[in-house]
Every structure is written in structure tokens, then in C-alpha cells.
Amino acid sequence: MQSLKNYNPIKFLDDFRDKDFHGDWPTLVEIFKITVKRFGERNAFTDWDTDDGSKRTYSYNEVYAKVEKLAKWLVQNGVEKGDRIAVSGKNSPEWATVYLAAHFAGAIICPIDFALHDDEIENLLNTAEPKFLFIDFEKFEHFDENPKSYKVYSLNRRNQKYVYDLEPDEDVELNQFPSEEDTAAILFTSGTTGVPKGVMLSHKNLVSDAFIAQYHMIIDYNDVFYALLPIHHAYTMLAVFIESICIGAEIVFGKSMAVSKLMKELKEGKITMLLGVPLLFNKLAAGILNGIKQKGKFVYVILKILMEISYIIKKITKINVGHKMFNAVLKKANINTIRIAICGGGPLAKSVFKLYNQLGIDFVQGYGLTETSPIIALNPVQHFKIESVGKYFVGHMEMKILNPNDDGIGEICVKGPMVMQGYYKMPEETAKMFTSDGWFKTGDLGWLDSENYLMLSGRCKNLIVTEGGKNVYPEEIEDSFQLETDIQQITVRGYVADKNTNSEEIEAMIYPSDSLFEKMNFSREDSIRNDDKKAEVLKLISKIVEKINKKLQPYQRISKITILEKPLEMTTTMKVKRNF
């Protein structure tokens, strides 16, 4: 394993500085051109969107040709510097081509969540005021039939007005390129609370963050990144898409988390870099553990002992012996080619973090927000801490804890080149996010250890204060249930137990998983209609809660359980929208 000591991921840029770019950082246009110069013949974009389901791959040279052709068509059709172009669809080479072509045409890209309802997308489009909307197959007809001020084109070859068929009818010169300080993207985010805002990120924000993140992780053109989570989200957009085009790596575009497709793409794509959210890694971990348990109790115990030995060796010597020891286990799960796995979008249970490292996968956590492009902390692979969401990038940005309490917990604040320009057309909302001396307030609570590793506690808005004055962070309790397969969704909140004192206790709103009903031999619908069956479900869930309660501090323990008939609405990164 190559050491991070004295590693400099941006050294190669010196060969292109003042020739291929002139700012502190290249723009997305400039870094893509540099990558094409370096790795033009290498694979860039891969998916399986063909008539027979076979693999489709484009080289960097081929992508560049498609990007330039579309950019020239956009300019010929009236796109001027600073105009907005919207894109909404499943992960695909076409989506990525539109993203890059918008910048080559001098425009600002507005990626929009394809899972939103049509009226929600229309609302965001009314705010962004794009000249063009590129949208996927399922929604194309609706938007094409109801045009507004923007023109609609398709990301899918099954529609007319397909993006790859667009080309200028005469030669067009591309000469309205952006600078590093220009806005590159407006990302509309609702987070888990509040009203959606358009986060403005510059070319400098995005490119600097992509390279600064590499100071904690060595990646190169030999890697294959898996874009499985929706690419419109800042996490996938930066850590997979932009990261790859900065170093010349291949991107495999996944379109769904259906197990059959996931397994096919992991295997055939030969993925080396897997980025996901806790839900994904919990599912994979549960599958691996079930597979091991099926081998019998004796084999299970032996493997668990070997896994613990593997982990100890890795922590002490930094040598990864687990990948060879457990290759058969990893191969069965189609993750034997994975070199590094990164979890973002929320803290992962320590047991899951440890499991992957025991099995020989370099597994780490990262942390960030859309407003910070998003990465501001990442565990170094060779010196990770399972209790931490990462070490911030000392020397390349700043982080501090605002108004810490006696335990050192306070609001996480940052400064650095990755911090957003502001919210689109919302100057007052932008001002609220910064201290008077320019620190960006994340809205998250946490603390830093002596080595600058960040420990998350929860969201400021979600904090529960008990009668005894104890601070309870719902996320910490929710994380304790991550490996409970009979619970699909759990959301913790405070409730007023005594109206006279107005004191809060802990309520868990729980949506049981399908597996629980399979064990009980009746359906979810039966439990809704039949009070006796409803009581049986509550009894079983109560046993799980009781087991977890024993591991929690007394003031963290759940005293009220509400069984949900329907799951609560979730964000793209599988976090509950706390607007219930």
C-alpha cells in the first residue's frame, strides 16, 4: 500500500499550469481537457443501456467529441455565458455529457432530482429559469408537451430529440469558457428539513475539493468508480463523477439498487471504488453475514476469529491481509475487486465499518454538505478511526467547533476553497449561514479529537433536551439499529411526556421490514386491519427496542414506540425528511 506521507495529488498540475489553465485551480472545462490529453484512449463512461443489455463504454476521446458537439449546438442555439441548463435523469453517460457540455458552452448546470414529482421539478425549473432541460425517458413526454420558457430534449435514445443526435449545422467556435470563480452548478437541496435552496458552487469549489480529498486517499486512472447513488446529489457528483474526470478514471453508471442489477454491475464493471450511504452498506453486510452463518456455527465462529485477527493485523501493521484471507467471501458478494469503499450521507454503525475492514476492504467514512462541495472530512485509509466520520484537511482548509459544551460538542464550522458561493437569489438565507468573521456554519453538532478527527453528534435542529438537562442526539440512537434487519426505517424524536414540566422523552417511529412479516406469517395489510396482529408486531418490535435500550445511556432510552403503516419520506441519500 502506497503511503500518504509526502503524497501530493496536485503535483502533476504544474506541468499544465500557465499553459492549459491560469488560475489557482483549473475549471471543470480545463481539467477535463487536461485529462483527455493524458488519458484520451482510456475508458471514461460505462453502462449497460443497450438493446441487448450488453456493456457500452466510451473513451475519454469519444466523450470529449460528444461534449464539444453538444456545446457547439448549445451555443448555436442561443446559450450565452451564465445561462442555466437543467438536467434530470437516471445516472448515464448522456447525463454526464450534458453536465460537461453546459460548461464548455459557458453555462451553469442545474442538476435536478429525477425522483421528484413533476410539479416539484417544475417549481425548481421556475426558480432556475434554464434555457434548456435535458430529461430522461419517463418524464420526457410530460415536459415536452408542456413547454415553458425552456426547450426540452431527451437523455434517452428511445425518445425523439435525443441528446446525442444534436449537432450544429455549421462550425461554431467555443470561446465563452468560464473562469474558476464563476458558478459551475446550482444544486437544489431540501436536506432533511426546511425549504429547498439552490446552492451555488463555483468551478474552484468543485475542482479544489476533488483534489484536496485525495490528500487522505490515493486514487488514480486505474480505478473504476461506481456511480450508483443518484448523480445529481453533491456526494456522487463530486466524489465519483468529478473525482474520476480529474484523474482519468473510469465511471460505471448504475441506474438502480435492485440486487440483480447491482450484482451484475459490480461483477462486470470490476469496480474498485464503491461509494454509498449506510443503507447500501448495511444491506451488503447483512447479506455477507447471512452467507457466513449458513456455513454452520463452527465455520462461523472460526471465520469470526480470523476476521478479528485480520483487523488487528491491519490496525497495527497497516497491512491488509483480509482481502486474500476472505477472497472467496468477497467474490460471492461480487465485491472482491473493490479496493476502497467510502460511506457518506450519515454515520455508519461501528460494527459495519469494522466488518468491511476485517474482510480486507479499505473502508472509510467521509463527511460534508452540499454547501461545502461536499467533502470536508475523510478518514485516511491507513489511519482510520471507526468512531470518526473523518479527519479534516489540515493545511488546506480550517475547521472549528463553535460554542462547545463541557464535552467539547458544539456546531461544526469551516473555512476553505470548497465553501459555497451562497444560495441562489437568497442573500438573507446565505448571510444566516456564516458567522460575522466568515466561518460557514454547518448546522451539525460534533467534536474534534487531538488528531483533528471529527466525531458527529447530530443536527442542531434535531437536538432533544430531557428533563434532566441532558442533550440527546436522535441520530446516535438511530445508528444503533442499523443492523436490525426487521426494522426498515427508524426515526427518533422528542415528545412531551409531562405537559406540566414540558419535559421531553424519546419516541421511536418505526416502519417494520418485510422480513418481520415473513417471520410472523401474515402481511403488513393484515397487521393494519387486525388489532391482534398489530399487537404482535408491536410486541416483537418492542423486544428489539428493549435490547438496544440496554446498550444506551438511561437518558437516551426509548420510552414510546409508534409503528408506522407507511415509511416516512426520504432524501436521495436515504435520510428521513424531518418535516413530519
C-alpha positions as CSV (number, residue, x, y, z in Angstrom):
1,M,0.0,0.0,0.0
2,Q,1.5,3.3,-1.1
3,S,2.0,5.7,1.8
4,L,0.1,9.0,2.1
5,K,3.2,10.6,3.7
6,N,4.6,13.3,1.4
7,Y,1.9,12.3,-1.2
8,N,1.0,15.3,-3.4
9,P,-2.1,14.7,-5.7
10,I,-1.8,18.0,-7.5
11,K,1.9,18.0,-8.4
12,F,1.1,16.9,-11.9
13,L,-0.8,20.1,-12.5
14,D,2.4,22.1,-12.5
15,D,3.1,20.6,-16.0
16,F,-0.1,22.3,-17.2
17,R,-0.1,25.5,-15.2
18,D,0.0,28.7,-17.2
19,K,-0.5,26.7,-20.4
20,D,-3.7,24.8,-20.0
21,F,-5.0,26.8,-17.1
22,H,-4.1,30.1,-15.5
23,G,-5.9,30.3,-12.1
24,D,-5.1,28.7,-8.8
25,W,-7.3,25.7,-9.8
26,P,-8.4,24.5,-13.3
27,T,-12.0,24.9,-14.2
28,L,-14.0,21.8,-14.9
29,V,-13.5,22.5,-18.6
30,E,-9.8,22.8,-18.2
31,I,-9.3,19.8,-16.0
32,F,-11.4,17.7,-18.4
33,K,-9.2,18.8,-21.4
34,I,-6.1,18.0,-19.4
35,T,-7.4,14.5,-18.6
36,V,-8.2,14.0,-22.3
37,K,-4.6,14.9,-23.1
38,R,-3.3,12.5,-20.6
39,F,-5.7,9.6,-20.9
40,G,-7.7,10.1,-24.1
41,E,-7.7,6.4,-25.1
42,R,-8.7,5.1,-21.7
43,N,-12.2,4.2,-20.7
44,A,-14.3,7.1,-19.4
45,F,-18.0,6.2,-19.2
46,T,-19.6,2.7,-19.0
47,D,-23.2,1.5,-18.6
48,W,-25.4,-1.3,-19.9
49,D,-28.1,0.7,-21.6
50,T,-28.2,-1.2,-24.9
51,D,-31.0,-3.2,-26.7
52,D,-29.5,-6.5,-25.5
53,G,-28.2,-5.3,-22.1
54,S,-24.6,-5.5,-23.2
55,K,-21.8,-3.3,-21.9
56,R,-21.5,0.2,-23.5
57,T,-18.2,2.1,-23.0
58,Y,-16.9,5.4,-24.3
59,S,-13.2,6.5,-24.1
60,Y,-12.2,10.0,-22.9
61,N,-11.6,11.0,-26.6
62,E,-15.1,9.8,-27.5
63,V,-16.7,11.6,-24.6
64,Y,-14.8,14.8,-25.5
65,A,-16.1,14.7,-29.1
66,K,-19.7,14.3,-27.8
67,V,-19.2,17.1,-25.3
68,E,-17.8,19.5,-27.8
69,K,-20.5,18.7,-30.4
70,L,-23.3,19.3,-27.9
71,A,-21.6,22.5,-26.6
72,K,-21.4,23.9,-30.1
73,W,-25.1,23.1,-30.7
74,L,-26.0,24.8,-27.4
75,V,-24.1,28.0,-28.4
76,Q,-25.6,28.0,-31.9
77,N,-29.0,27.7,-30.3
78,G,-28.5,30.8,-28.1
79,V,-26.8,29.7,-24.9
80,E,-24.6,32.6,-23.6
81,K,-22.2,32.7,-20.7
82,G,-24.0,32.4,-17.4
83,D,-27.2,30.9,-18.8
84,R,-28.6,27.9,-16.9
85,I,-29.1,24.4,-18.3
86,A,-31.1,21.9,-16.4
87,V,-30.5,18.1,-16.4
88,S,-32.7,15.5,-14.7
89,G,-32.5,11.7,-15.1
90,K,-31.0,8.4,-14.1
91,N,-27.2,8.1,-14.0
92,S,-25.9,7.8,-17.5
93,P,-23.2,8.9,-20.0
94,E,-25.8,11.2,-21.5
95,W,-26.4,12.9,-18.2
96,A,-22.6,13.4,-17.7
97,T,-22.2,14.7,-21.3
98,V,-24.8,17.4,-20.7
99,Y,-23.1,18.4,-17.5
100,L,-19.8,18.9,-19.2
101,A,-21.2,20.4,-22.4
102,A,-23.0,23.1,-20.4
103,H,-19.6,24.3,-19.0
104,F,-18.0,24.1,-22.4
105,A,-20.7,26.4,-23.6
106,G,-20.1,28.8,-20.7
107,A,-23.3,27.9,-18.9
108,I,-24.3,26.9,-15.4
109,I,-25.6,23.4,-14.9
110,C,-28.7,22.8,-12.7
111,P,-28.9,19.0,-11.8
112,I,-32.4,18.2,-10.6
113,D,-33.5,15.1,-8.7
114,F,-35.3,12.8,-11.1
115,A,-37.3,11.2,-8.3
116,L,-39.2,14.4,-7.5
117,H,-42.8,14.8,-8.6
118,D,-43.4,16.7,-11.9
119,D,-44.8,19.7,-10.1
120,E,-41.7,19.8,-7.8
121,I,-39.4,19.7,-10.8
122,E,-41.4,22.5,-12.4
123,N,-41.1,24.6,-9.3
124,L,-37.3,24.2,-9.4
125,L,-37.2,25.0,-13.1
126,N,-39.2,28.2,-12.5
127,T,-36.6,29.2,-10.0
128,A,-33.6,28.3,-12.1
129,E,-35.0,29.7,-15.4
130,P,-32.9,27.4,-17.7
131,K,-32.8,27.8,-21.5
132,F,-32.8,24.0,-21.9
133,L,-34.0,21.0,-20.0
134,F,-32.5,17.6,-20.7
135,I,-34.7,14.9,-19.1
136,D,-35.0,11.1,-19.0
137,F,-37.4,8.8,-20.8
138,E,-40.2,8.5,-18.2
139,K,-40.7,12.2,-17.8
140,F,-39.8,13.5,-21.2
141,E,-43.3,13.4,-22.7
142,H,-44.8,15.4,-19.9
143,F,-42.3,18.2,-20.1
144,D,-42.1,18.1,-23.9
145,E,-45.9,18.5,-24.1
146,N,-46.0,21.3,-21.6
147,P,-43.1,23.6,-22.6
148,K,-42.5,26.8,-20.6
149,S,-39.7,29.2,-21.3
150,Y,-37.2,26.4,-21.8
151,K,-36.8,23.8,-24.6
152,V,-36.9,20.1,-23.7
153,Y,-34.6,17.4,-25.0
154,S,-34.2,13.7,-24.1
155,L,-31.4,11.8,-22.3
156,N,-32.7,8.6,-23.7
157,R,-32.3,7.2,-27.2
158,R,-35.9,5.9,-27.1
159,N,-37.2,9.4,-27.4
160,Q,-37.1,11.9,-30.3
161,K,-34.9,14.9,-29.7
162,Y,-32.2,12.6,-28.2
163,V,-29.2,14.5,-26.9
164,Y,-26.6,12.5,-28.8
165,D,-28.4,13.4,-32.1
166,L,-28.0,17.1,-31.6
167,E,-25.2,18.7,-33.6
168,P,-24.6,22.2,-35.1
169,D,-25.3,22.7,-38.8
170,E,-22.2,24.8,-39.1
171,D,-18.9,25.1,-37.4
172,V,-19.2,27.0,-34.1
173,E,-16.3,28.4,-32.1
174,L,-16.3,27.8,-28.4
175,N,-14.9,30.9,-26.8
176,Q,-17.1,31.8,-23.7
177,F,-15.4,29.5,-21.3
178,P,-15.9,30.0,-17.5
179,S,-13.3,31.2,-15.0
180,E,-12.5,29.4,-11.7
181,E,-14.6,31.9,-9.8
182,D,-17.7,31.5,-12.0
183,T,-20.6,29.5,-10.8
184,A,-20.4,26.0,-12.2
185,A,-23.5,24.4,-10.7
186,I,-26.7,25.2,-8.8
187,L,-27.7,22.2,-6.6
188,F,-31.2,22.3,-5.2
189,T,-31.4,20.6,-1.9
190,S,-34.0,20.3,0.8
191,G,-31.7,18.4,3.1
192,T,-33.8,16.7,5.8
193,T,-35.5,19.9,6.9
194,G,-36.7,23.2,5.6
195,V,-37.4,24.7,2.2
196,P,-35.3,23.7,-0.9
197,K,-32.4,26.1,-1.6
198,G,-30.2,26.4,-4.7
199,V,-26.6,26.0,-3.6
200,M,-24.2,27.9,-5.9
201,L,-20.9,26.1,-6.3
202,S,-18.0,27.6,-8.4
203,H,-15.6,25.7,-10.6
204,K,-13.0,26.4,-7.9
205,N,-15.2,25.0,-5.2
206,L,-15.7,21.7,-7.0
207,V,-12.2,21.1,-8.5
208,S,-10.4,22.1,-5.3
209,D,-12.5,19.8,-3.2
210,A,-11.9,16.9,-5.7
211,F,-8.1,17.3,-5.3
212,I,-7.9,18.2,-1.6
213,A,-9.9,15.0,-0.8
214,Q,-7.0,13.0,-2.4
215,Y,-4.6,14.1,0.4
216,H,-6.4,11.4,2.5
217,M,-6.8,8.8,-0.2
218,I,-4.6,7.6,-3.1
219,I,-6.6,7.1,-6.3
220,D,-5.5,7.1,-10.0
221,Y,-6.5,6.4,-13.6
222,N,-6.5,2.6,-12.9
223,D,-9.6,2.9,-10.6
224,V,-13.1,2.2,-11.6
225,F,-15.7,4.3,-9.8
226,Y,-19.3,3.1,-9.4
227,A,-21.9,5.9,-9.7
228,L,-24.8,4.0,-8.0
229,L,-26.3,6.8,-5.9
230,P,-28.2,9.5,-7.9
231,I,-25.5,11.6,-9.7
232,H,-27.4,14.9,-9.2
233,H,-26.6,14.7,-5.5
234,A,-23.4,16.6,-4.4
235,Y,-21.9,13.4,-2.9
236,T,-21.9,11.3,-6.1
237,M,-21.4,14.3,-8.4
238,L,-18.1,15.2,-6.7
239,A,-16.8,12.0,-5.2
240,V,-17.5,9.8,-8.2
241,F,-18.1,11.9,-11.4
242,I,-15.8,14.9,-10.9
243,E,-13.2,12.9,-9.0
244,S,-12.9,10.5,-11.9
245,I,-12.6,13.1,-14.7
246,C,-9.9,14.8,-12.7
247,I,-7.7,11.7,-12.6
248,G,-8.7,9.8,-15.8
249,A,-10.5,7.0,-14.0
250,E,-13.5,5.1,-15.4
251,I,-17.1,5.7,-14.2
252,V,-19.6,2.9,-14.2
253,F,-23.1,4.3,-14.2
254,G,-25.6,2.3,-12.1
255,K,-29.3,3.1,-12.5
256,S,-30.9,1.3,-9.6
257,M,-30.2,-0.5,-6.3
258,A,-32.1,-3.6,-7.5
259,V,-30.0,-6.5,-6.2
260,S,-29.7,-8.3,-9.6
261,K,-28.5,-5.2,-11.4
262,L,-26.2,-4.3,-8.6
263,M,-24.5,-7.7,-8.6
264,K,-24.2,-7.6,-12.4
265,E,-22.6,-4.2,-12.5
266,L,-20.3,-4.9,-9.6
267,K,-19.0,-8.0,-11.3
268,E,-18.8,-7.0,-14.9
269,G,-17.7,-3.4,-14.1
270,K,-14.8,-4.7,-12.0
271,I,-15.5,-1.8,-9.6
272,T,-12.5,-0.7,-7.4
273,M,-14.1,2.4,-5.8
274,L,-17.6,1.9,-4.2
275,L,-19.2,4.9,-2.7
276,G,-22.5,4.6,-0.9
277,V,-24.8,5.5,2.0
278,P,-25.3,3.5,5.2
279,L,-28.4,1.8,3.8
280,L,-26.4,0.2,0.9
281,F,-23.5,-1.0,3.1
282,N,-25.9,-2.3,5.7
283,K,-27.7,-4.4,3.0
284,L,-24.4,-5.8,1.7
285,A,-23.1,-6.5,5.2
286,A,-26.3,-8.3,6.2
287,G,-26.0,-10.5,3.0
288,I,-22.4,-11.3,3.8
289,L,-23.1,-12.3,7.4
290,N,-26.1,-14.4,6.4
291,G,-23.9,-16.2,3.9
292,I,-21.3,-16.9,6.6
293,K,-23.9,-18.1,9.1
294,Q,-25.3,-20.6,6.6
295,K,-22.0,-22.4,6.6
296,G,-22.7,-23.6,10.1
297,K,-21.9,-22.5,13.7
298,F,-18.4,-24.0,13.7
299,V,-17.3,-22.4,10.5
300,Y,-19.0,-19.1,11.5
301,V,-17.0,-19.0,14.8
302,I,-13.7,-19.8,13.0
303,L,-14.3,-17.1,10.4
304,K,-15.2,-14.5,13.1
305,I,-11.9,-15.3,14.9
306,L,-9.9,-14.9,11.7
307,M,-11.7,-11.7,10.9
308,E,-10.7,-10.3,14.3
309,I,-7.1,-11.3,13.7
310,S,-7.2,-9.7,10.2
311,Y,-8.4,-6.5,11.7
312,I,-5.8,-6.4,14.5
313,I,-3.0,-7.0,11.9
314,K,-4.4,-4.2,9.7
315,K,-4.6,-1.7,12.6
316,I,-1.1,-2.5,14.0
317,T,0.9,-3.1,10.8
318,K,-1.2,-1.2,8.1
319,I,-1.0,-4.4,6.1
320,N,-4.3,-5.6,4.6
321,V,-4.3,-9.4,4.9
322,G,-8.0,-9.8,4.9
323,H,-8.5,-9.3,1.2
324,K,-6.6,-12.6,0.5
325,M,-7.9,-14.4,3.5
326,F,-11.6,-13.8,2.7
327,N,-11.4,-13.5,-1.1
328,A,-14.0,-16.3,-1.5
329,V,-16.5,-14.5,0.7
330,L,-15.9,-11.2,-1.1
331,K,-16.2,-12.9,-4.5
332,K,-19.5,-14.4,-3.7
333,A,-20.8,-10.9,-2.9
334,N,-19.2,-9.6,-6.1
335,I,-17.1,-7.1,-4.2
336,N,-13.7,-8.8,-4.5
337,T,-12.4,-6.2,-6.9
338,I,-13.2,-3.3,-4.6
339,R,-10.1,-1.5,-3.3
340,I,-11.8,1.2,-1.3
341,A,-15.3,1.7,0.0
342,I,-16.5,5.1,1.3
343,C,-19.6,5.7,3.3
344,G,-21.2,9.2,3.3
345,G,-24.6,10.7,3.8
346,G,-24.7,9.8,7.5
347,P,-22.7,8.0,10.2
348,L,-22.4,4.2,9.8
349,A,-22.6,1.7,12.7
350,K,-19.1,1.0,14.1
351,S,-19.8,-2.8,13.7
352,V,-20.4,-2.4,10.0
353,F,-17.4,-0.2,9.5
354,K,-15.3,-2.8,11.3
355,L,-16.7,-5.7,9.3
356,Y,-15.6,-4.4,5.9
357,N,-12.1,-3.7,7.2
358,Q,-12.0,-7.2,8.8
359,L,-12.8,-8.7,5.4
360,G,-10.0,-6.8,3.7
361,I,-11.8,-3.8,2.1
362,D,-10.3,-0.5,2.9
363,F,-13.5,1.1,4.3
364,V,-13.7,4.6,5.5
365,Q,-16.2,7.3,6.2
366,G,-16.4,10.9,4.9
367,Y,-18.4,13.9,5.9
368,G,-19.7,17.0,4.2
369,L,-22.6,19.1,3.0
370,T,-23.8,20.2,-0.4
371,E,-22.8,23.7,0.7
372,T,-19.2,22.5,1.1
373,S,-18.9,20.9,-2.3
374,P,-19.3,18.5,-0.3
375,I,-16.2,16.8,1.3
376,I,-14.7,18.4,4.3
377,A,-13.5,15.4,6.3
378,L,-12.3,11.9,5.2
379,N,-10.7,9.1,7.1
380,P,-7.2,8.3,5.8
381,V,-7.2,4.7,4.7
382,Q,-4.0,3.9,6.5
383,H,-5.0,5.6,9.8
384,F,-8.8,5.4,10.1
385,K,-10.9,5.6,13.2
386,I,-14.2,3.8,13.2
387,E,-15.8,6.2,15.6
388,S,-15.0,9.2,13.3
389,V,-16.5,10.5,10.1
390,G,-13.1,11.6,9.0
391,K,-10.1,13.9,9.6
392,Y,-10.4,17.4,8.2
393,F,-7.9,18.5,5.6
394,V,-5.4,20.4,7.8
395,G,-3.4,22.9,5.8
396,H,-6.0,23.1,3.0
397,M,-9.0,24.3,5.0
398,E,-10.0,25.2,8.5
399,M,-12.5,23.7,11.0
400,K,-13.5,24.7,14.5
401,I,-16.2,23.8,17.0
402,L,-18.4,26.8,17.8
403,N,-19.6,27.3,21.4
404,P,-18.5,23.9,22.7
405,N,-20.2,22.5,25.8
406,D,-18.4,20.7,28.6
407,D,-18.0,17.6,26.4
408,G,-16.4,19.7,23.6
409,I,-19.6,19.3,21.5
410,G,-20.7,22.3,19.5
411,E,-21.6,23.4,16.0
412,I,-19.1,22.4,13.3
413,C,-17.8,25.5,11.3
414,V,-15.4,25.6,8.4
415,K,-13.5,27.9,6.1
416,G,-11.9,26.8,2.8
417,P,-11.9,26.9,-1.0
418,M,-14.8,24.4,-1.1
419,V,-17.3,26.5,0.8
420,M,-20.2,27.6,-1.4
421,Q,-20.7,31.0,-3.0
422,G,-24.2,31.2,-1.5
423,Y,-27.8,30.3,-2.1
424,Y,-29.3,31.3,-5.5
425,K,-31.2,34.5,-5.2
426,M,-31.4,34.2,-1.4
427,P,-28.9,36.7,0.1
428,E,-30.6,36.8,3.5
429,E,-30.6,33.0,3.8
430,T,-26.9,33.0,2.7
431,A,-25.9,35.5,5.4
432,K,-27.5,33.3,8.1
433,M,-25.1,30.5,7.3
434,F,-22.0,32.5,8.1
435,T,-20.5,34.0,11.3
436,S,-19.6,37.6,11.3
437,D,-15.9,36.7,10.7
438,G,-16.7,34.4,7.7
439,W,-17.0,30.9,9.1
440,F,-19.6,28.6,7.5
441,K,-22.0,27.1,10.0
442,T,-22.8,23.5,9.0
443,G,-25.8,23.1,11.4
444,D,-24.2,19.8,12.6
445,L,-23.0,19.1,16.1
446,G,-19.8,17.3,16.8
447,W,-16.3,17.5,18.4
448,L,-12.7,17.2,17.3
449,D,-10.1,14.9,18.9
450,S,-6.4,15.7,19.4
451,E,-5.6,14.5,15.8
452,N,-8.3,16.6,14.2
453,Y,-10.7,13.7,13.6
454,L,-14.3,14.7,13.6
455,M,-17.0,12.9,15.7
456,L,-20.6,13.7,14.8
457,S,-23.3,14.0,17.4
458,G,-26.3,15.2,15.4
459,R,-28.1,18.1,13.8
460,C,-28.6,21.3,15.8
461,K,-32.3,21.4,14.8
462,N,-32.9,17.8,15.9
463,L,-31.5,18.1,19.4
464,I,-33.7,16.8,22.2
465,V,-33.3,18.1,25.8
466,T,-34.5,15.8,28.5
467,E,-36.0,16.9,31.9
468,G,-32.6,16.3,33.5
469,G,-31.0,18.7,31.1
470,K,-29.3,16.0,29.0
471,N,-28.7,16.6,25.3
472,V,-29.9,13.7,23.2
473,Y,-28.9,13.4,19.5
474,P,-31.5,11.3,17.6
475,E,-29.0,10.2,15.0
476,E,-26.9,8.4,17.6
477,I,-29.9,6.3,18.7
478,E,-31.0,5.6,15.2
479,D,-27.5,4.4,14.3
480,S,-27.8,1.7,17.0
481,F,-30.5,0.0,14.9
482,Q,-28.6,-0.2,11.6
483,L,-28.1,-4.0,11.8
484,E,-31.6,-4.8,12.9
485,T,-32.9,-6.3,9.7
486,D,-36.5,-6.5,11.0
487,I,-36.6,-2.7,11.1
488,Q,-36.6,-0.9,7.7
489,Q,-36.8,2.6,9.0
490,I,-36.5,4.2,12.4
491,T,-36.8,7.9,13.2
492,V,-36.2,9.2,16.7
493,R,-37.7,12.4,18.0
494,G,-38.7,14.0,21.3
495,Y,-42.2,14.1,22.7
496,V,-43.7,15.9,25.7
497,A,-44.2,13.3,28.3
498,D,-45.4,15.7,31.1
499,K,-47.2,18.8,30.0
500,N,-46.7,20.4,33.4
501,T,-42.9,20.4,33.1
502,N,-42.8,20.3,29.3
503,S,-40.0,17.8,29.6
504,E,-39.1,15.6,26.6
505,E,-38.7,11.9,26.4
506,I,-37.7,9.7,23.4
507,E,-40.1,8.4,20.8
508,A,-39.1,5.9,18.1
509,M,-41.3,5.9,14.9
510,I,-40.6,2.5,13.3
511,Y,-41.5,1.1,9.9
512,P,-41.0,-2.7,10.1
513,S,-39.3,-4.5,7.2
514,D,-40.9,-7.1,5.0
515,S,-38.7,-9.8,6.7
516,L,-40.5,-9.3,10.0
517,F,-43.9,-10.1,8.4
518,E,-42.4,-13.1,6.7
519,K,-41.4,-14.4,10.1
520,M,-44.8,-13.8,11.6
521,N,-46.6,-15.4,8.6
522,F,-49.0,-12.6,7.9
523,S,-48.9,-9.5,5.8
524,R,-48.4,-5.8,6.6
525,E,-52.0,-5.2,5.5
526,D,-53.2,-7.9,8.0
527,S,-51.5,-6.1,10.8
528,I,-53.1,-2.8,9.8
529,R,-56.6,-4.3,9.7
530,N,-56.4,-6.7,12.7
531,D,-55.7,-5.3,16.2
532,D,-54.4,-8.7,17.5
533,K,-51.8,-8.9,14.7
534,K,-50.9,-5.2,15.2
535,A,-50.2,-6.1,18.9
536,E,-48.0,-9.0,17.8
537,V,-45.9,-6.6,15.6
538,L,-45.6,-4.1,18.4
539,K,-44.5,-6.9,20.8
540,L,-41.7,-8.1,18.5
541,I,-40.5,-4.5,17.8
542,S,-40.6,-3.8,21.5
543,K,-38.2,-6.7,22.1
544,I,-35.8,-5.2,19.6
545,V,-36.1,-1.8,21.2
546,E,-35.6,-3.3,24.7
547,K,-32.4,-5.0,23.5
548,I,-31.0,-1.7,22.1
549,N,-32.1,0.3,25.1
550,K,-29.9,-1.8,27.3
551,K,-26.9,-0.6,25.3
552,L,-27.9,3.1,25.6
553,Q,-27.4,5.6,28.4
554,P,-30.5,5.9,30.6
555,Y,-31.4,9.4,29.3
556,Q,-31.2,8.1,25.6
557,R,-33.6,5.2,26.1
558,I,-36.8,5.0,24.0
559,S,-39.9,5.2,26.1
560,K,-42.5,5.3,23.3
561,I,-42.9,3.3,20.1
562,T,-45.0,4.2,17.2
563,I,-45.5,1.7,14.4
564,L,-45.8,3.3,11.0
565,E,-48.1,2.0,8.3
566,K,-46.1,3.8,5.6
567,P,-42.4,4.8,5.6
568,L,-41.6,8.4,6.1
569,E,-40.4,10.4,3.0
570,M,-36.6,10.2,2.5
571,T,-34.0,12.2,0.8
572,T,-31.7,11.0,-2.0
573,T,-29.1,9.8,0.5
574,M,-31.8,7.8,2.3
575,K,-32.2,10.1,5.3
576,V,-35.7,10.8,6.6
577,K,-37.0,14.3,5.8
578,R,-37.8,15.5,9.3
579,N,-40.7,17.7,8.3
580,F,-43.3,15.2,9.7
